[in-house]
């Protein structure tokens, strides 16, 4: 069974978050999923090899965010396509 493409709810956005081992985080929000994916990939390129860093791309699904991609410990997990 394939997962449907990630689409934000009405007025929703895509979020890229980078969390550090100590709990600090940075986050950006984009209306365009392709732009958010480029930002996700850029963070993986610059910080993905740092131990303890987790980078996530999520989509606003109304009441909650749903993961699109996750990068942690050198491994990318694709939860669904854009």
CNS distance restraints for C-alpha pairs under 8 A (distance, minus, plus):
assign (resid   3 and name CA) (resid  80 and name CA) 5.93 0.50 0.50
assign (resid   3 and name CA) (resid  81 and name CA) 7.81 0.50 0.50
assign (resid   4 and name CA) (resid  80 and name CA) 7.00 0.50 0.50
assign (resid   4 and name CA) (resid  81 and name CA) 7.49 0.50 0.50
assign (resid   5 and name CA) (resid  80 and name CA) 6.14 0.50 0.50
assign (resid   5 and name CA) (resid  81 and name CA) 5.05 0.50 0.50
assign (resid   5 and name CA) (resid  82 and name CA) 5.14 0.50 0.50
assign (resid   6 and name CA) (resid  59 and name CA) 6.70 0.50 0.50
assign (resid   6 and name CA) (resid  68 and name CA) 6.83 0.50 0.50
assign (resid   6 and name CA) (resid  80 and name CA) 6.37 0.50 0.50
assign (resid   6 and name CA) (resid  81 and name CA) 6.06 0.50 0.50
assign (resid   6 and name CA) (resid  82 and name CA) 4.88 0.50 0.50
assign (resid   7 and name CA) (resid  59 and name CA) 6.83 0.50 0.50
assign (resid   7 and name CA) (resid  60 and name CA) 7.92 0.50 0.50
assign (resid   7 and name CA) (resid  61 and name CA) 7.71 0.50 0.50
assign (resid   7 and name CA) (resid  82 and name CA) 7.13 0.50 0.50
assign (resid   8 and name CA) (resid  12 and name CA) 4.67 0.50 0.50
assign (resid   8 and name CA) (resid  13 and name CA) 5.68 0.50 0.50
assign (resid   8 and name CA) (resid  14 and name CA) 7.05 0.50 0.50
assign (resid   8 and name CA) (resid  59 and name CA) 5.62 0.50 0.50
assign (resid   8 and name CA) (resid  60 and name CA) 5.06 0.50 0.50
assign (resid   8 and name CA) (resid  61 and name CA) 5.68 0.50 0.50
assign (resid   8 and name CA) (resid  62 and name CA) 7.74 0.50 0.50
assign (resid   9 and name CA) (resid  13 and name CA) 7.78 0.50 0.50
assign (resid   9 and name CA) (resid  60 and name CA) 6.13 0.50 0.50
assign (resid   9 and name CA) (resid  61 and name CA) 5.21 0.50 0.50
assign (resid   9 and name CA) (resid  62 and name CA) 5.47 0.50 0.50
assign (resid  10 and name CA) (resid  62 and name CA) 7.82 0.50 0.50
assign (resid  12 and name CA) (resid  31 and name CA) 7.15 0.50 0.50
assign (resid  12 and name CA) (resid  59 and name CA) 7.48 0.50 0.50
assign (resid  12 and name CA) (resid  60 and name CA) 5.09 0.50 0.50
assign (resid  12 and name CA) (resid  61 and name CA) 7.15 0.50 0.50
assign (resid  12 and name CA) (resid  62 and name CA) 7.20 0.50 0.50
assign (resid  13 and name CA) (resid  29 and name CA) 6.47 0.50 0.50
assign (resid  13 and name CA) (resid  30 and name CA) 5.73 0.50 0.50
assign (resid  13 and name CA) (resid  31 and name CA) 4.69 0.50 0.50
assign (resid  13 and name CA) (resid  32 and name CA) 7.37 0.50 0.50
assign (resid  13 and name CA) (resid  33 and name CA) 7.90 0.50 0.50
assign (resid  13 and name CA) (resid  59 and name CA) 6.07 0.50 0.50
assign (resid  13 and name CA) (resid  60 and name CA) 5.40 0.50 0.50
assign (resid  14 and name CA) (resid  29 and name CA) 5.71 0.50 0.50
assign (resid  14 and name CA) (resid  30 and name CA) 5.23 0.50 0.50
assign (resid  14 and name CA) (resid  31 and name CA) 5.99 0.50 0.50
assign (resid  14 and name CA) (resid  32 and name CA) 7.00 0.50 0.50
assign (resid  14 and name CA) (resid  33 and name CA) 5.98 0.50 0.50
assign (resid  14 and name CA) (resid  36 and name CA) 6.28 0.50 0.50
assign (resid  14 and name CA) (resid  57 and name CA) 7.01 0.50 0.50
assign (resid  14 and name CA) (resid  58 and name CA) 5.67 0.50 0.50
assign (resid  14 and name CA) (resid  59 and name CA) 4.49 0.50 0.50
assign (resid  14 and name CA) (resid  60 and name CA) 6.17 0.50 0.50
assign (resid  15 and name CA) (resid  27 and name CA) 6.86 0.50 0.50
assign (resid  15 and name CA) (resid  28 and name CA) 5.76 0.50 0.50
assign (resid  15 and name CA) (resid  29 and name CA) 4.62 0.50 0.50
assign (resid  15 and name CA) (resid  30 and name CA) 6.44 0.50 0.50
assign (resid  15 and name CA) (resid  36 and name CA) 6.92 0.50 0.50
assign (resid  15 and name CA) (resid  56 and name CA) 7.83 0.50 0.50
assign (resid  15 and name CA) (resid  57 and name CA) 5.60 0.50 0.50
assign (resid  15 and name CA) (resid  58 and name CA) 5.10 0.50 0.50
assign (resid  15 and name CA) (resid  59 and name CA) 6.23 0.50 0.50
assign (resid  15 and name CA) (resid  60 and name CA) 7.73 0.50 0.50
assign (resid  16 and name CA) (resid  27 and name CA) 5.59 0.50 0.50
assign (resid  16 and name CA) (resid  28 and name CA) 5.38 0.50 0.50
assign (resid  16 and name CA) (resid  29 and name CA) 6.54 0.50 0.50
assign (resid  16 and name CA) (resid  36 and name CA) 6.58 0.50 0.50
assign (resid  16 and name CA) (resid  39 and name CA) 7.26 0.50 0.50
assign (resid  16 and name CA) (resid  40 and name CA) 6.07 0.50 0.50
assign (resid  16 and name CA) (resid  55 and name CA) 7.13 0.50 0.50
assign (resid  16 and name CA) (resid  56 and name CA) 5.57 0.50 0.50
assign (resid  16 and name CA) (resid  57 and name CA) 4.54 0.50 0.50
assign (resid  16 and name CA) (resid  58 and name CA) 6.48 0.50 0.50
assign (resid  17 and name CA) (resid  25 and name CA) 6.79 0.50 0.50
assign (resid  17 and name CA) (resid  26 and name CA) 5.69 0.50 0.50
assign (resid  17 and name CA) (resid  27 and name CA) 4.29 0.50 0.50
assign (resid  17 and name CA) (resid  28 and name CA) 6.58 0.50 0.50
assign (resid  17 and name CA) (resid  55 and name CA) 5.61 0.50 0.50
assign (resid  17 and name CA) (resid  56 and name CA) 5.28 0.50 0.50
assign (resid  17 and name CA) (resid  57 and name CA) 6.67 0.50 0.50
assign (resid  18 and name CA) (resid  25 and name CA) 5.48 0.50 0.50
assign (resid  18 and name CA) (resid  26 and name CA) 5.42 0.50 0.50
assign (resid  18 and name CA) (resid  27 and name CA) 6.46 0.50 0.50
assign (resid  18 and name CA) (resid  43 and name CA) 7.77 0.50 0.50
assign (resid  18 and name CA) (resid  53 and name CA) 6.80 0.50 0.50
assign (resid  18 and name CA) (resid  54 and name CA) 5.67 0.50 0.50
assign (resid  18 and name CA) (resid  55 and name CA) 4.38 0.50 0.50
assign (resid  18 and name CA) (resid  56 and name CA) 6.55 0.50 0.50
assign (resid  19 and name CA) (resid  23 and name CA) 6.26 0.50 0.50
assign (resid  19 and name CA) (resid  24 and name CA) 5.86 0.50 0.50
assign (resid  19 and name CA) (resid  25 and name CA) 4.27 0.50 0.50
assign (resid  19 and name CA) (resid  26 and name CA) 6.70 0.50 0.50
assign (resid  19 and name CA) (resid  53 and name CA) 5.67 0.50 0.50
assign (resid  19 and name CA) (resid  54 and name CA) 5.21 0.50 0.50
assign (resid  19 and name CA) (resid  55 and name CA) 6.41 0.50 0.50
assign (resid  20 and name CA) (resid  24 and name CA) 5.41 0.50 0.50
assign (resid  20 and name CA) (resid  25 and name CA) 6.07 0.50 0.50
assign (resid  20 and name CA) (resid  52 and name CA) 5.93 0.50 0.50
assign (resid  20 and name CA) (resid  53 and name CA) 4.71 0.50 0.50
assign (resid  20 and name CA) (resid  54 and name CA) 6.64 0.50 0.50
assign (resid  21 and name CA) (resid  51 and name CA) 7.84 0.50 0.50
assign (resid  21 and name CA) (resid  52 and name CA) 4.62 0.50 0.50
assign (resid  21 and name CA) (resid  53 and name CA) 6.04 0.50 0.50
assign (resid  29 and name CA) (resid  36 and name CA) 7.50 0.50 0.50
assign (resid  30 and name CA) (resid  35 and name CA) 6.93 0.50 0.50
assign (resid  30 and name CA) (resid  36 and name CA) 5.82 0.50 0.50
assign (resid  31 and name CA) (resid  36 and name CA) 7.97 0.50 0.50
assign (resid  32 and name CA) (resid  36 and name CA) 6.39 0.50 0.50
assign (resid  33 and name CA) (resid  37 and name CA) 6.08 0.50 0.50
assign (resid  33 and name CA) (resid  82 and name CA) 6.57 0.50 0.50
assign (resid  34 and name CA) (resid  38 and name CA) 6.31 0.50 0.50
assign (resid  34 and name CA) (resid  82 and name CA) 7.47 0.50 0.50
assign (resid  35 and name CA) (resid  39 and name CA) 6.33 0.50 0.50
assign (resid  36 and name CA) (resid  40 and name CA) 6.12 0.50 0.50
assign (resid  36 and name CA) (resid  57 and name CA) 7.33 0.50 0.50
assign (resid  37 and name CA) (resid  41 and name CA) 6.17 0.50 0.50
assign (resid  37 and name CA) (resid  57 and name CA) 7.17 0.50 0.50
assign (resid  38 and name CA) (resid  42 and name CA) 6.09 0.50 0.50
assign (resid  39 and name CA) (resid  43 and name CA) 6.27 0.50 0.50
assign (resid  40 and name CA) (resid  44 and name CA) 6.29 0.50 0.50
assign (resid  40 and name CA) (resid  55 and name CA) 7.16 0.50 0.50
assign (resid  40 and name CA) (resid  56 and name CA) 7.22 0.50 0.50
assign (resid  40 and name CA) (resid  57 and name CA) 6.42 0.50 0.50
assign (resid  41 and name CA) (resid  45 and name CA) 6.13 0.50 0.50
assign (resid  42 and name CA) (resid  46 and name CA) 6.28 0.50 0.50
assign (resid  43 and name CA) (resid  47 and name CA) 5.55 0.50 0.50
assign (resid  43 and name CA) (resid  48 and name CA) 6.67 0.50 0.50
assign (resid  43 and name CA) (resid  55 and name CA) 7.41 0.50 0.50
assign (resid  44 and name CA) (resid  48 and name CA) 4.14 0.50 0.50
assign (resid  44 and name CA) (resid  49 and name CA) 7.65 0.50 0.50
assign (resid  44 and name CA) (resid  55 and name CA) 7.07 0.50 0.50
assign (resid  44 and name CA) (resid  71 and name CA) 7.22 0.50 0.50
assign (resid  45 and name CA) (resid  49 and name CA) 7.97 0.50 0.50
assign (resid  47 and name CA) (resid  53 and name CA) 7.30 0.50 0.50
assign (resid  48 and name CA) (resid  53 and name CA) 6.74 0.50 0.50
assign (resid  48 and name CA) (resid  54 and name CA) 7.73 0.50 0.50
assign (resid  48 and name CA) (resid  55 and name CA) 7.67 0.50 0.50
assign (resid  48 and name CA) (resid  71 and name CA) 7.25 0.50 0.50
assign (resid  48 and name CA) (resid  72 and name CA) 7.45 0.50 0.50
assign (resid  48 and name CA) (resid  73 and name CA) 7.77 0.50 0.50
assign (resid  48 and name CA) (resid  74 and name CA) 6.54 0.50 0.50
assign (resid  49 and name CA) (resid  53 and name CA) 7.93 0.50 0.50
assign (resid  49 and name CA) (resid  73 and name CA) 7.53 0.50 0.50
assign (resid  49 and name CA) (resid  74 and name CA) 6.41 0.50 0.50
assign (resid  51 and name CA) (resid  73 and name CA) 6.62 0.50 0.50
assign (resid  52 and name CA) (resid  72 and name CA) 7.49 0.50 0.50
assign (resid  52 and name CA) (resid  73 and name CA) 6.93 0.50 0.50
assign (resid  53 and name CA) (resid  72 and name CA) 6.33 0.50 0.50
assign (resid  53 and name CA) (resid  73 and name CA) 7.32 0.50 0.50
assign (resid  54 and name CA) (resid  70 and name CA) 7.24 0.50 0.50
assign (resid  54 and name CA) (resid  71 and name CA) 5.65 0.50 0.50
assign (resid  54 and name CA) (resid  72 and name CA) 4.65 0.50 0.50
assign (resid  54 and name CA) (resid  73 and name CA) 7.51 0.50 0.50
assign (resid  55 and name CA) (resid  70 and name CA) 5.77 0.50 0.50
assign (resid  55 and name CA) (resid  71 and name CA) 5.03 0.50 0.50
assign (resid  55 and name CA) (resid  72 and name CA) 6.61 0.50 0.50
assign (resid  56 and name CA) (resid  67 and name CA) 7.09 0.50 0.50
assign (resid  56 and name CA) (resid  68 and name CA) 7.61 0.50 0.50
assign (resid  56 and name CA) (resid  69 and name CA) 5.75 0.50 0.50
assign (resid  56 and name CA) (resid  70 and name CA) 4.43 0.50 0.50
assign (resid  56 and name CA) (resid  71 and name CA) 6.31 0.50 0.50
assign (resid  57 and name CA) (resid  67 and name CA) 6.10 0.50 0.50
assign (resid  57 and name CA) (resid  68 and name CA) 5.42 0.50 0.50
assign (resid  57 and name CA) (resid  69 and name CA) 5.10 0.50 0.50
assign (resid  57 and name CA) (resid  70 and name CA) 6.38 0.50 0.50
assign (resid  58 and name CA) (resid  65 and name CA) 5.92 0.50 0.50
assign (resid  58 and name CA) (resid  66 and name CA) 5.36 0.50 0.50
assign (resid  58 and name CA) (resid  67 and name CA) 4.31 0.50 0.50
assign (resid  58 and name CA) (resid  68 and name CA) 5.13 0.50 0.50
assign (resid  58 and name CA) (resid  69 and name CA) 7.01 0.50 0.50
assign (resid  59 and name CA) (resid  65 and name CA) 5.40 0.50 0.50
assign (resid  59 and name CA) (resid  66 and name CA) 5.36 0.50 0.50
assign (resid  59 and name CA) (resid  67 and name CA) 6.45 0.50 0.50
assign (resid  59 and name CA) (resid  68 and name CA) 6.72 0.50 0.50
assign (resid  60 and name CA) (resid  64 and name CA) 6.29 0.50 0.50
assign (resid  60 and name CA) (resid  65 and name CA) 4.59 0.50 0.50
assign (resid  60 and name CA) (resid  66 and name CA) 6.56 0.50 0.50
assign (resid  61 and name CA) (resid  65 and name CA) 5.29 0.50 0.50
assign (resid  61 and name CA) (resid  66 and name CA) 6.21 0.50 0.50
assign (resid  67 and name CA) (resid  79 and name CA) 6.25 0.50 0.50
assign (resid  67 and name CA) (resid  80 and name CA) 7.71 0.50 0.50
assign (resid  68 and name CA) (resid  78 and name CA) 6.22 0.50 0.50
assign (resid  68 and name CA) (resid  79 and name CA) 4.96 0.50 0.50
assign (resid  68 and name CA) (resid  80 and name CA) 5.14 0.50 0.50
assign (resid  68 and name CA) (resid  81 and name CA) 6.75 0.50 0.50
assign (resid  68 and name CA) (resid  82 and name CA) 7.49 0.50 0.50
assign (resid  69 and name CA) (resid  76 and name CA) 6.96 0.50 0.50
assign (resid  69 and name CA) (resid  77 and name CA) 5.62 0.50 0.50
assign (resid  69 and name CA) (resid  78 and name CA) 4.63 0.50 0.50
assign (resid  69 and name CA) (resid  79 and name CA) 5.57 0.50 0.50
assign (resid  69 and name CA) (resid  80 and name CA) 7.17 0.50 0.50
assign (resid  70 and name CA) (resid  76 and name CA) 5.62 0.50 0.50
assign (resid  70 and name CA) (resid  77 and name CA) 5.17 0.50 0.50
assign (resid  70 and name CA) (resid  78 and name CA) 6.71 0.50 0.50
assign (resid  70 and name CA) (resid  79 and name CA) 7.77 0.50 0.50
assign (resid  71 and name CA) (resid  75 and name CA) 5.55 0.50 0.50
assign (resid  71 and name CA) (resid  76 and name CA) 4.40 0.50 0.50
assign (resid  71 and name CA) (resid  77 and name CA) 6.40 0.50 0.50
assign (resid  72 and name CA) (resid  76 and name CA) 6.71 0.50 0.50
